[in-house]
Amino acid sequence: MKHVSLVDYNDGSSLEEKVNEWIVDNEDTLLEIIDIEYTQHGNVYLAIITYEERE
């Protein structure tokens, strides 16, 4: 199991787009996306993607 974190600032409006772009860019190596967790700390928005990679 692996994790990747993506960050956005201010209103976090582009974070979901960043997540979707990362998935598309890495779809050849992804076996399964296990979870996507979104959190906010002040004006910092964070997405943590948990996934399994193809061997």
C-alpha positions as CSV (number, residue, x, y, z in Angstrom):
1,M,0.0,0.0,0.0
2,K,1.3,3.4,-0.9
3,H,0.3,7.0,-0.2
4,V,0.6,10.3,-2.0
5,S,-0.4,13.7,-0.7
6,L,-1.5,16.7,-2.8
7,V,-1.9,20.2,-1.4
8,D,-3.9,23.3,-2.3
9,Y,-4.1,26.7,-0.7
10,N,-6.7,29.5,-0.2
11,D,-10.1,28.0,-0.9
12,G,-9.0,24.5,-2.0
13,S,-11.2,24.7,-5.2
14,S,-8.6,23.0,-7.4
15,L,-7.7,20.1,-5.1
16,E,-10.2,17.7,-6.6
17,E,-8.9,18.5,-10.1
18,K,-5.3,17.9,-8.9
19,V,-6.4,14.5,-7.5
20,N,-8.2,13.6,-10.8
21,E,-5.1,14.6,-12.8
22,W,-2.8,12.5,-10.7
23,I,-5.1,9.5,-11.1
24,V,-5.1,9.9,-14.9
25,D,-1.4,10.5,-15.1
26,N,-0.7,7.3,-13.0
27,E,-3.5,5.0,-14.2
28,D,-1.1,2.6,-15.9
29,T,0.6,1.9,-12.6
30,L,-2.4,1.9,-10.3
31,L,-3.9,-1.5,-9.4
32,E,-6.6,0.0,-7.0
33,I,-7.4,3.3,-5.2
34,I,-8.2,2.3,-1.7
35,D,-9.1,5.7,-0.2
36,I,-9.0,9.4,-0.9
37,E,-9.1,11.5,2.3
38,Y,-9.6,15.3,2.2
39,T,-8.6,17.4,5.2
40,Q,-8.3,21.2,5.9
41,H,-6.0,23.0,8.2
42,G,-6.7,26.7,8.1
43,N,-6.3,27.7,4.4
44,V,-4.3,24.6,3.6
45,Y,-6.3,21.8,1.9
46,L,-4.8,18.3,1.7
47,A,-5.8,15.2,-0.2
48,I,-4.1,11.8,0.8
49,I,-4.6,9.1,-1.8
50,T,-4.0,5.5,-0.6
51,Y,-3.5,3.1,-3.4
52,E,-2.1,-0.3,-4.5
53,E,0.5,-0.3,-7.3
54,R,0.8,-2.8,-10.1
55,E,3.8,-5.0,-9.9
